[in-house]
């Protein structure tokens, strides 16, 4: 019997995060076990995109109950099949446990990580099979595109997007409807549309997860935008380092073409739209729109001065609209549910939701989608489950290498485009790195500057030379060779680069340095004047470690782990550290069972 | 089911909606709407008494009659003597437990109770008011 109704669906996450923690093996094992128990015709296995909770992967959700299993291993599969799928008994030990209460939570909707989220862009991620267009259509996919093309004029579509208040999710925050209007109004017989999926910020993976988990949503958003501005051809510019995203996108485009949802005469309206994928070679600067277009044209990926803006002269000199993955992914919702449904979420000037990649020293790392206006505290402590090992919060870095660090005093700041800018950070594409008290802010600034410096394309002098000089100063400060006036010099250089660099990469590169000086100037001063790294990170500066003889039990663990043999003593007696040899690496303090070692 | 079976291109919004109707049923397992629930006792006792065949019969009936229900299993509830057990819970109604079932009883329960709302009294072994377990 050709069965199409299954009593149970087992969703296995095959996003990049869960694949790397072994979800493919689990799928194979599950197929075997289902066959063994003769359940193949009753239970359907569905591969899905990222659920966002990568920290707890591999993730499996069993419907109809909606039971959420985490950190599933191949050896757990037999028990899940026999106990849950055959006998209907939930396997308690694989449920998620709240870090604070230790309580097991069977349904994922009850988990704190998901409770405070508002999912529009990610609503299908982890819920449908991204490689099967039928599942997307079954939950109402492509209806927004059909509605726009057959029931609305291009201007009506643009007006709806304008009214929704949607702003560019790639970081700049430019009003999307306005951008579309410019390209719509531009003169030209041929227009292009581009999706910027060149996600390059360290630690950011929002766009990848959307492309992997719900590629059709992005395609649908692009169809609507193409119709609105009058483009008949489009490109998705995606980094070659995202093989799974590319594979799923290719499959999705092929399936959409098969249904006639891409190609010629969409919905019998006479509107044509062809979509291509262009793989980028992973240069950070290619996320800048003019460099990105140069790269598609086959030229070296370097930015050019604007104006002319892409809306007037873009790809191959034709009017072009460029938006980010997440921006397009919001569009079907706006057309389908209406601008009002969208602009009822968020703050006065920032509507809707934002996806953040939550990483760093936090319990629940992963991908979260929250309404604009939520506070940092809610994201970090309620959704993120607080800091690891109960450590104290120091700062959160948003916006990647273009952004800044926000200190604890702003934890209750409702976040949107404007509030983040006011405190010297930015929304950026949505990276959010949480730092604890053990983080040296000078070292953080150096890390980000090192990144932008090596990604600088070299076309303009301020970025090429300026960031290099700034990095040299930071390296010097971290090595304990900081000079009086270094901090002022850094600030001075930073402002010059901001004002004179050619593109967004250079103009924002000094932000991490400026924001850390703004909020943590005392740390810079400690490095330069007192030759001390308060967090004990910069090895050139950290004070030597000392052993408290009254506490030491003489186990010898410290001496065994010292990489430079600076620790001497006899077992059962007190050990001591030679301050001249100690490199302050902290290995001894970490191993000490009685916490007898601290920095002097 | 994949789109490769379809050769015709969609030529209008109406055609897309029609296709959606067809595809929706399969996704119903993943929605949490208030649907009739069929719960089969699948403890060791239930399985020993033949619950697997009851479950298979339910699946066949549901497929044949194209009805929208949630099918789940439960463990032993202590009435091992009366296995195989099947609970039917219609939205807003009390939960009815049927016991000592044979495969041929499944059809009656589905037609009379699940579809027409009439409890098959001669097979009932227990009831739970709404708001119970």
HADDOCK unambig.tbl for C-alpha pairs under 7 A between the chains (distance, minus, plus):
assign (segid A and resid 4 and name CA) (segid B and resid 26 and name CA) 6.71 0.50 0.50
assign (segid A and resid 5 and name CA) (segid B and resid 26 and name CA) 5.93 0.50 0.50
assign (segid A and resid 5 and name CA) (segid B and resid 63 and name CA) 6.30 0.50 0.50
assign (segid A and resid 7 and name CA) (segid B and resid 29 and name CA) 6.89 0.50 0.50
assign (segid A and resid 7 and name CA) (segid B and resid 71 and name CA) 5.53 0.50 0.50
assign (segid A and resid 8 and name CA) (segid B and resid 29 and name CA) 6.61 0.50 0.50
assign (segid A and resid 9 and name CA) (segid B and resid 29 and name CA) 6.85 0.50 0.50
assign (segid A and resid 63 and name CA) (segid B and resid 29 and name CA) 6.44 0.50 0.50
assign (segid A and resid 63 and name CA) (segid B and resid 30 and name CA) 5.76 0.50 0.50
assign (segid A and resid 64 and name CA) (segid B and resid 29 and name CA) 5.36 0.50 0.50
assign (segid A and resid 64 and name CA) (segid B and resid 30 and name CA) 5.72 0.50 0.50
assign (segid A and resid 64 and name CA) (segid B and resid 70 and name CA) 6.69 0.50 0.50
assign (segid A and resid 86 and name CA) (segid B and resid 42 and name CA) 6.89 0.50 0.50
assign (segid A and resid 87 and name CA) (segid B and resid 42 and name CA) 4.41 0.50 0.50
assign (segid A and resid 87 and name CA) (segid B and resid 43 and name CA) 5.57 0.50 0.50
assign (segid A and resid 87 and name CA) (segid B and resid 73 and name CA) 6.10 0.50 0.50
assign (segid A and resid 87 and name CA) (segid B and resid 74 and name CA) 6.25 0.50 0.50
assign (segid A and resid 87 and name CA) (segid B and resid 75 and name CA) 5.89 0.50 0.50
assign (segid A and resid 88 and name CA) (segid B and resid 42 and name CA) 6.50 0.50 0.50
assign (segid A and resid 88 and name CA) (segid B and resid 72 and name CA) 6.83 0.50 0.50
assign (segid A and resid 88 and name CA) (segid B and resid 73 and name CA) 4.35 0.50 0.50
assign (segid A and resid 88 and name CA) (segid B and resid 74 and name CA) 4.54 0.50 0.50
assign (segid A and resid 88 and name CA) (segid B and resid 75 and name CA) 5.91 0.50 0.50
assign (segid A and resid 89 and name CA) (segid B and resid 74 and name CA) 6.26 0.50 0.50
assign (segid A and resid 89 and name CA) (segid B and resid 75 and name CA) 5.88 0.50 0.50
assign (segid A and resid 132 and name CA) (segid B and resid 2 and name CA) 6.55 0.50 0.50
assign (segid A and resid 134 and name CA) (segid B and resid 2 and name CA) 6.65 0.50 0.50
assign (segid A and resid 134 and name CA) (segid B and resid 3 and name CA) 6.52 0.50 0.50
assign (segid A and resid 134 and name CA) (segid B and resid 23 and name CA) 6.59 0.50 0.50
assign (segid A and resid 137 and name CA) (segid B and resid 20 and name CA) 5.65 0.50 0.50
assign (segid A and resid 138 and name CA) (segid B and resid 20 and name CA) 4.74 0.50 0.50
assign (segid A and resid 138 and name CA) (segid B and resid 23 and name CA) 5.01 0.50 0.50
assign (segid A and resid 138 and name CA) (segid B and resid 24 and name CA) 4.59 0.50 0.50
assign (segid A and resid 138 and name CA) (segid B and resid 27 and name CA) 6.96 0.50 0.50
assign (segid A and resid 139 and name CA) (segid B and resid 24 and name CA) 6.79 0.50 0.50
assign (segid A and resid 140 and name CA) (segid B and resid 20 and name CA) 6.83 0.50 0.50
assign (segid A and resid 143 and name CA) (segid B and resid 13 and name CA) 6.99 0.50 0.50
assign (segid A and resid 146 and name CA) (segid B and resid 13 and name CA) 5.27 0.50 0.50
assign (segid A and resid 255 and name CA) (segid B and resid 3 and name CA) 6.91 0.50 0.50
assign (segid A and resid 258 and name CA) (segid B and resid 9 and name CA) 6.69 0.50 0.50
assign (segid A and resid 259 and name CA) (segid B and resid 8 and name CA) 6.99 0.50 0.50
assign (segid A and resid 259 and name CA) (segid B and resid 9 and name CA) 4.62 0.50 0.50
assign (segid A and resid 259 and name CA) (segid B and resid 10 and name CA) 5.70 0.50 0.50
assign (segid A and resid 260 and name CA) (segid B and resid 9 and name CA) 4.78 0.50 0.50
assign (segid A and resid 260 and name CA) (segid B and resid 10 and name CA) 5.65 0.50 0.50
assign (segid A and resid 266 and name CA) (segid B and resid 11 and name CA) 6.93 0.50 0.50
assign (segid A and resid 267 and name CA) (segid B and resid 10 and name CA) 6.37 0.50 0.50
assign (segid A and resid 267 and name CA) (segid B and resid 11 and name CA) 4.51 0.50 0.50
assign (segid A and resid 267 and name CA) (segid B and resid 12 and name CA) 4.07 0.50 0.50
assign (segid A and resid 267 and name CA) (segid B and resid 13 and name CA) 6.04 0.50 0.50
assign (segid A and resid 268 and name CA) (segid B and resid 11 and name CA) 4.79 0.50 0.50
assign (segid A and resid 268 and name CA) (segid B and resid 12 and name CA) 5.58 0.50 0.50
